[in-house]
Amino acid sequence: MYGLLGESLSHSLSPLIHALFGNNSYRLFETSDLKTFFAERKFKGINVTIPYKKVVAQYLDEIGPIAMRTGSINTIINRNGKLIGEDTDYSGLRYLIDYYSVPVSGKAVLILGNGGAAQTVECLMKDLEALSVNKLSRTPKASNDFYFTDYQKVCDCDIIINTTPVGMFPHNDDPLLINIHNFPRLKTYIDLIYNPLRTSLFLESQDNGILSYNGFLMLVAQAKTAHDLFFDKKTPISEISRVYHALTRKMTNLVFIGMPLSGKSLYARMLNGKYHKRLVDTDQEIEAAENMTITELFRQKGERYFREREFDFIKSIYKSHGLMISTGGGMIQNPELMNLLRQNGLLIFIDREKEDLAQKQLKNRPLIASVEDLFRLYEKRHPLYEKYADIVVKIPPGDQYHHVEIEAKINEYFSR
């Protein structure tokens, strides 16, 4: 029997990841009674997560050389009753660093947090010859560990790596740990969190031109190493990329944005046969909830009421994965709402020229009574669509469908 040991595991993707590596007997072990769990030893191999990466050491017969150095254990193998602890997070993070060609040698690294994962990161950064490695935490424990309020002492860093659970599902709305603007030299941000795919701090970094990476690839890479330890085998390194891209494709919401009449709902329906996600049309959902059309809703209750219902609906789904979402054209004007959609979503801008949109029938559009209204909205919203889009698909004039081009751009994004 194989699985993941932790305290709260409802959000874990580990069973799915290990199934993709060929292990279908991987399960979740939620317990607060470690003494009994290890006394029974009813497992062949387990991974270990928050909050047990340090405390499990006392139950082991042997600790591997990397885990001995990092002081963090996330993988345990049962070899004929002998429990051996390893740290596969080290190799997982090393794979991520190499995959994205993150320059570490000679760079100043700042780690957020000082738990077990932080110890692994610190060890790897030193092995990769970082110029300096410091930490910010709530309870400093070492000479290179500072309170978050003392960030000025370490603000000249080149790389920040978040090892805390702040912003992790289901607490996506946690306040930011740091103000990214206080780190003027920052070039790379790595967040070990993978759910959501982009935390609020990740988005803040990305929006300020900082190369930003989540912990999903690290999670898959360390799982491959753990899988090999469980079964005493050597899985091809290419399997990491296969599993990672399959899971990214599965987990990411596809979010269509663009002007009214641009074809968002049409392309969401056409492409959903390829991606097999739960189809969500925000306007239709609001109409069903209010039992009236959007036009009637605007007329009877006003735009402000409608925008509040839009926001409430997005709040109810933004933490979810595996959705195909067609959005209302006006959502783009609410930055808070857009950042919620971005956390787990790939935003696809269906970009039609305003002259082409003007050829469509303009009926039943509460904010578009004339071509002039359409052009005015276009000029106001078009820069915002471009700002938030991960993918821009320019749709030429005419009645031809362009789902093939959209699918190609989505697949290109997922193959990175």
Phi and psi in degrees as a GROMACS rama.xvg file:
@    title "Ramachandran Plot"
@    xaxis  label "Phi"
@    yaxis  label "Psi"
@TYPE xy
-130.022  159.137  TYR-2
173.955  -168.616  GLY-3
-117.593  128.846  LEU-4
-102.803  127.752  LEU-5
-169.933  -170.4  GLY-6
-102.143  -39.6358  GLU-7
-138.219  107.809  SER-8
-123.255  13.092  LEU-9
-60.9741  -25.187  SER-10
-90.8319  -1.79168  HIS-11
-67.7692  139.125  SER-12
-99.9255  0.720941  LEU-13
-57.9858  -43.6983  SER-14
-58.2634  -40.6085  PRO-15
-66.3011  -42.7842  LEU-16
-62.6065  -47.7066  ILE-17
-68.1935  -30.3501  HIS-18
-63.5928  -38.4624  ALA-19
-68.6933  -24.9831  LEU-20
-84.7351  -3.56599  PHE-21
107.241  5.69541  GLY-22
-105.358  101.577  ASN-23
-95.2906  6.06549  ASN-24
-110.331  27.7342  SER-25
-92.489  127.48  TYR-26
-133.282  178.886  ARG-27
-105.646  134.268  LEU-28
-116.272  99.1656  PHE-29
-96.5794  116.712  GLU-30
-153.816  153.582  THR-31
-112.662  0.122722  SER-32
-106.416  76.6819  ASP-33
-65.5179  -35.2631  LEU-34
-58.7861  -47.1363  LYS-35
-68.5327  -42.2607  THR-36
-57.2705  -45.5628  PHE-37
-80.8849  -24.2171  PHE-38
-67.2501  -35.4293  ALA-39
-77.6961  -33.4549  GLU-40
51.0064  44.2025  ARG-41
-89.1438  48.89  LYS-42
-150.751  155.173  PHE-43
-95.7977  -30.9497  LYS-44
-163.805  139.269  GLY-45
-138.285  152.704  ILE-46
-97.5442  156.771  ASN-47
-127.562  134.461  VAL-48
-130.932  -174.03  THR-49
-49.122  131.03  ILE-50
-110.642  30.6005  PRO-51
-108.526  7.07304  TYR-52
-64.702  -23.7251  LYS-53
-97.4106  -44.6962  LYS-54
-71.4351  -19.2977  VAL-55
-68.7633  -16.5051  VAL-56
-55.9059  -34.4172  ALA-57
-67.0236  -16.2185  GLN-58
-98.6979  1.42705  TYR-59
-98.81  156.386  LEU-60
-93.1568  -25.1683  ASP-61
-153.261  145.949  GLU-62
-124.668  130.428  ILE-63
-65.2001  163.285  GLY-64
-62.4651  -39.2145  PRO-65
-70.5579  -44.0474  ILE-66
-62.9915  -32.969  ALA-67
-63.9307  -37.3324  MET-68
-76.2277  -40.2163  ARG-69
-82.1917  -25.2028  THR-70
73.0165  14.5635  GLY-71
-127.433  132.838  SER-72
-124.045  120.944  ILE-73
-122.095  1.58585  ASN-74
-141.918  132.932  THR-75
-130.662  129.399  ILE-76
-112.172  135.629  ILE-77
-99.8491  100.93  ASN-78
-101.752  94.3484  ARG-79
55.2304  43.1558  ASN-80
90.1213  -6.72668  GLY-81
-98.7459  122.255  LYS-82
-93.4932  123.276  LEU-83
-119.223  125.686  ILE-84
-99.415  137.662  GLY-85
-133.483  163.367  GLU-86
-118.683  93.7673  ASP-87
-85.4561  -9.52737  THR-88
-61.6274  -31.2657  ASP-89
-59.6771  -50.9352  TYR-90
-70.2882  -31.6966  SER-91
-65.0635  -44.9597  GLY-92
-68.6553  -37.3446  LEU-93
-60.8232  -40.3119  ARG-94
-61.9479  -44.8381  TYR-95
-60.6636  -45.5749  LEU-96
-58.7815  -44.6244  ILE-97
-69.8413  -40.8546  ASP-98
-60.8941  -42.8536  TYR-99
-96.5  6.8411  TYR-100
51.7093  47.6145  SER-101
-77.0323  118.423  VAL-102
-75.6849  118.981  PRO-103
-109.106  -39.4545  VAL-104
-56.3128  126.936  SER-105
77.6263  6.91714  GLY-106
-104.538  152.835  LYS-107
-89.139  122.187  ALA-108
-111.079  135.485  VAL-109
-120.035  126.117  LEU-110
-104.907  131.051  ILE-111
-92.6061  117.158  LEU-112
105.216  162.547  GLY-113
-142.8  29.1554  ASN-114
-84.3554  -160.021  GLY-115
-60.3164  -44.6665  GLY-116
-62.7013  -37.1293  ALA-117
-62.8777  -36.9841  ALA-118
-65.4372  -38.6105  GLN-119
-64.2085  -45.6393  THR-120
-62.1001  -44.0314  VAL-121
-61.1635  -43.1138  GLU-122
-61.9509  -45.8545  CYS-123
-65.2074  -42.821  LEU-124
-61.0346  -39.831  MET-125
-67.6848  -38.8173  LYS-126
-64.1227  -30.4441  ASP-127
-89.0637  10.6479  LEU-128
64.8936  43.1461  GLU-129
-61.6117  146.525  ALA-130
-62.1796  -41.7752  LEU-131
-153.823  153.46  SER-132
-134.353  113.638  VAL-133
-123.403  167.052  ASN-134
-133.814  148.288  LYS-135
-115.509  133.718  LEU-136
-154.189  173.106  SER-137
-81.334  -27.493  ARG-138
-134.506  83.9025  THR-139
-56.7347  143.618  PRO-140
-128.726  -5.99261  LYS-141
-143.281  171.945  ALA-142
-67.2818  -23.8346  SER-143
-100.414  18.9776  ASN-144
-118.186  124.376  ASP-145
-126.834  154.91  PHE-146
-64.304  150.069  TYR-147
-56.2887  -32.9497  PHE-148
-70.9069  -13.224  THR-149
-100.749  30.0905  ASP-150
-57.9804  -24.8693  TYR-151
-59.1447  -25.9959  GLN-152
-73.1832  -16.7072  LYS-153
-133.212  22.3494  VAL-154
-77.088  -6.59651  CYS-155
-93.2995  37.5338  ASP-156
-88.6021  156.04  CYS-157
-98.9898  -28.9765  ASP-158
-132.351  133.412  ILE-159
-118.103  134.042  ILE-160
-125.125  117.978  ILE-161
-88.4778  120.865  ASN-162
-111.989  2.918  THR-163
-85.191  162.422  THR-164
-87.3164  9.2583  PRO-165
-65.3429  123.121  VAL-166
93.3142  -1.33056  GLY-167
-80.7422  147.085  MET-168
-52.2739  135.573  PHE-169
-94.0678  11.6908  PRO-170
-98.0404  48.8544  HIS-171
-57.8395  -26.2776  ASN-172
-95.0335  14.5978  ASP-173
-54.2669  144.524  ASP-174
-60.1088  148.996  PRO-175
-63.1551  140.085  LEU-176
-67.9077  -36.7497  LEU-177
-139.911  163.851  ILE-178
-98.3314  113.509  ASN-179
-60.5101  -24.5063  ILE-180
-70.9351  -13.9102  HIS-181
-80.8002  2.15697  ASN-182
-126.161  76.6513  PHE-183
-65.5572  -22.3817  PRO-184
-90.8777  -3.62831  ARG-185
-61.897  127.851  LEU-186
-116.407  -28.188  LYS-187
-136.595  134.774  THR-188
-124.291  125.782  TYR-189
-119.621  125.81  ILE-190
-114.088  117.678  ASP-191
-68.6611  -12.7644  LEU-192
-69.8938  140.684  ILE-193
-125.109  -4.71946  TYR-194
-137.003  103.8  ASN-195
-72.4452  166.514  PRO-196
-65.6128  -31.2599  LEU-197
-133.946  106.324  ARG-198
-69.8915  170.829  THR-199
-60.8447  -37.8055  SER-200
-70.7709  -36.1788  LEU-201
-58.0142  -49.2437  PHE-202
-63.7176  -39.4484  LEU-203
-60.9392  -42.4267  GLU-204
-66.2227  -47.7086  SER-205
-59.137  -42.0182  GLN-206
-68.449  -17.2548  ASP-207
-101.002  20.4107  ASN-208
77.5026  16.2703  GLY-209
-93.528  131.449  ILE-210
-61.8216  122.369  LEU-211
-128.322  135.459  SER-212
-135.418  139.151  TYR-213
-93.0637  -178.855  ASN-214
-91.6925  9.87115  GLY-215
-64.0599  -46.897  PHE-216
-63.608  -40.0311  LEU-217
-60.2026  -43.0414  MET-218
-58.7909  -45.9932  LEU-219
-67.8362  -42.3074  VAL-220
-63.9937  -42.7005  ALA-221
-68.7881  -32.1599  GLN-222
-65.0207  -37.1184  ALA-223
-62.3862  -43.6061  LYS-224
-63.9298  -43.388  THR-225
-62.8069  -42.4987  ALA-226
-57.9789  -43.2531  HIS-227
-65.0921  -37.1159  ASP-228
-68.8873  -39.6853  LEU-229
-59.5314  -43.2675  PHE-230
-108.076  6.23463  PHE-231
52.0039  55.8918  ASP-232
-140.633  177.994  LYS-233
-127.938  96.8731  LYS-234
-75.7028  137.684  THR-235
-55.2493  138.866  PRO-236
-60.873  -26.0926  ILE-237
-65.1967  -19.0297  SER-238
-66.1373  -27.183  GLU-239
-60.2237  -48.4655  ILE-240
-64.1435  -41.2063  SER-241
-60.9022  -49.0099  ARG-242
-66.6608  -42.2494  VAL-243
-60.4958  -48.6243  TYR-244
-68.6497  -35.6052  HIS-245
-63.9325  -42.444  ALA-246
-72.3107  -40.3706  LEU-247
-59.6048  -44.1105  THR-248
-61.7906  -39.9362  ARG-249
-72.2538  -42.4277  LYS-250
-80.3729  -31.3731  MET-251
-73.3533  131.532  THR-252
-75.3068  137.967  ASN-253
-98.4546  116.049  LEU-254
-116.541  115.07  VAL-255
-92.657  125.546  PHE-256
-122.769  158.231  ILE-257
152.528  176.163  GLY-258
-65.9697  155.511  MET-259
-54.2101  143.204  PRO-260
78.0856  3.13022  LEU-261
-80.0023  -16.5903  SER-262
104.894  19.6575  GLY-263
-58.8272  -50.933  LYS-264
-65.6005  -39.7552  SER-265
-60.2534  -50.5408  LEU-266
-70.8723  -30.5137  TYR-267
-62.2881  -44.0854  ALA-268
-66.6333  -42.7057  ARG-269
-64.7286  -38.7739  MET-270
-86.0813  -15.9791  LEU-271
-66.105  -23.8154  ASN-272
-64.3672  -24.6459  GLY-273
-84.8671  -34.2856  LYS-274
-107.113  -12.7832  TYR-275
53.6277  52.7694  HIS-276
-109.18  170.887  LYS-277
-80.8645  119.851  ARG-278
-79.2515  127.866  LEU-279
-131.183  118.178  VAL-280
-107.278  111.78  ASP-281
-63.0821  -39.4933  THR-282
-63.2688  -43.2468  ASP-283
-64.3855  -37.7262  GLN-284
-63.9457  -41.0808  GLU-285
-69.7156  -40.8861  ILE-286
-59.5392  -42.7222  GLU-287
-65.7647  -40.5577  ALA-288
-68.2419  -36.241  ALA-289
-93.0666  -11.2893  GLU-290
59.3467  40.3061  ASN-291
-160.268  161.55  MET-292
-72.797  164.118  THR-293
-60.8399  -40.1311  ILE-294
-61.3045  -43.4108  THR-295
-65.8849  -37.5868  GLU-296
-64.0352  -43.212  LEU-297
-61.5212  -43.6153  PHE-298
-69.3551  -40.2521  ARG-299
-87.3959  -34.2126  GLN-300
-122.497  -11.4086  LYS-301
90.9902  162.693  GLY-302
-65.6433  -39.1387  GLU-303
-58.5238  -43.6088  ARG-304
-61.716  -43.4608  TYR-305
-61.2461  -44.1074  PHE-306
-63.6672  -34.7745  ARG-307
-65.2451  -39.3464  GLU-308
-68.5412  -36.7626  ARG-309
-58.4582  -48.7846  GLU-310
-62.933  -44.3414  PHE-311
-60.0544  -39.8218  ASP-312
-67.5984  -44.4285  PHE-313
-63.197  -38.6502  ILE-314
-58.3123  -29.8892  LYS-315
-80.405  -15.4757  SER-316
-124.253  -10.4931  ILE-317
-67.1745  -21.7905  TYR-318
-82.3076  -7.35647  LYS-319
-79.3314  162.97  SER-320
-122.492  163.323  HIS-321
71.8297  35.7483  GLY-322
-109.322  151.23  LEU-323
-115.361  106.11  MET-324
-112.335  125.488  ILE-325
-103.193  119.401  SER-326
-98.6385  158.847  THR-327
-71.3839  146.481  GLY-328
-64.4267  -24.4683  GLY-329
-87.3539  -8.21977  GLY-330
-57.4183  -29.5336  MET-331
-59.5752  -18.9222  ILE-332
-87.0001  0.577577  GLN-333
-111.554  98.9168  ASN-334
-58.8184  -38.7405  PRO-335
-63.9888  -43.1841  GLU-336
-64.1593  -42.8365  LEU-337
-63.4998  -37.498  MET-338
-70.0816  -28.0399  ASN-339
-65.3562  -46.3163  LEU-340
-62.1528  -33.1488  LEU-341
-72.6508  -22.7272  ARG-342
-56.8487  -44.8939  GLN-343
-120.648  11.7678  ASN-344
-116.769  147.503  GLY-345
-98.061  113.689  LEU-346
-90.633  120.646  LEU-347
-114.042  114.11  ILE-348
-90.7577  113.679  PHE-349
-85.8912  102.502  ILE-350
-103.7  99.3888  ASP-351
-104.467  144.168  ARG-352
-65.6313  147.622  GLU-353
-62.1596  -32.8613  LYS-354
-65.4342  -35.4705  GLU-355
-70.0576  -41.7069  ASP-356
-61.8836  -34.7398  LEU-357
-66.2028  -17.6812  ALA-358
-80.0988  -12.0492  GLN-359
-79.643  164.948  LYS-360
-74.3862  127.559  GLN-361
-95.7691  11.3863  LEU-362
-72.4793  156.989  LYS-363
59.3862  34.2009  ASN-364
-119.469  103.764  ARG-365
-60.5601  -25.1157  PRO-366
-104.386  2.59455  LEU-367
-128.575  93.7359  ILE-368
-97.4549  -13.4569  ALA-369
-152.885  169.791  SER-370
-62.416  -36.2488  VAL-371
-61.2358  -41.5554  GLU-372
-60.4294  -42.472  ASP-373
-61.1974  -47.7168  LEU-374
-64.3674  -38.4026  PHE-375
-64.4294  -44.4658  ARG-376
-63.7931  -40.299  LEU-377
-59.2151  -47.9546  TYR-378
-64.0076  -32.0884  GLU-379
-76.7178  -39.2387  LYS-380
-95.5971  -29.1061  ARG-381
-54.9994  -44.932  HIS-382
-61.3067  -30.3495  PRO-383
-73.6955  -39.3536  LEU-384
-58.8787  -43.9931  TYR-385
-64.7801  -36.9623  GLU-386
-62.8882  -44.3916  LYS-387
-90.9004  -14.2723  TYR-388
-70.1433  136.416  ALA-389
-86.7287  -30.6692  ASP-390
-134.061  134.566  ILE-391
-114.687  125.442  VAL-392
-118.463  109.191  VAL-393
-81.4451  122.815  LYS-394
-101.095  115.086  ILE-395
-70.6929  159.549  PRO-396
-58.4459  151.724  PRO-397
123.657  177.817  GLY-398
-101.408  2.90938  ASP-399
-68.9887  149.837  GLN-400
-86.4561  148.755  TYR-401
-129.229  30.8369  HIS-402
-65.2414  -28.7096  HIS-403
-66.0552  -43.1302  VAL-404
-65.0337  -39.7947  GLU-405
-63.8046  -45.1262  ILE-406
-61.0348  -39.0845  GLU-407
-63.4695  -40.4177  ALA-408
-69.2457  -37.6461  LYS-409
-63.6404  -46.1773  ILE-410
-64.6417  -36.6772  ASN-411
-62.9033  -40.9169  GLU-412
-62.3714  -43.7845  TYR-413
-73.7456  -15.1843  PHE-414
-89.5448  1.66444  SER-415
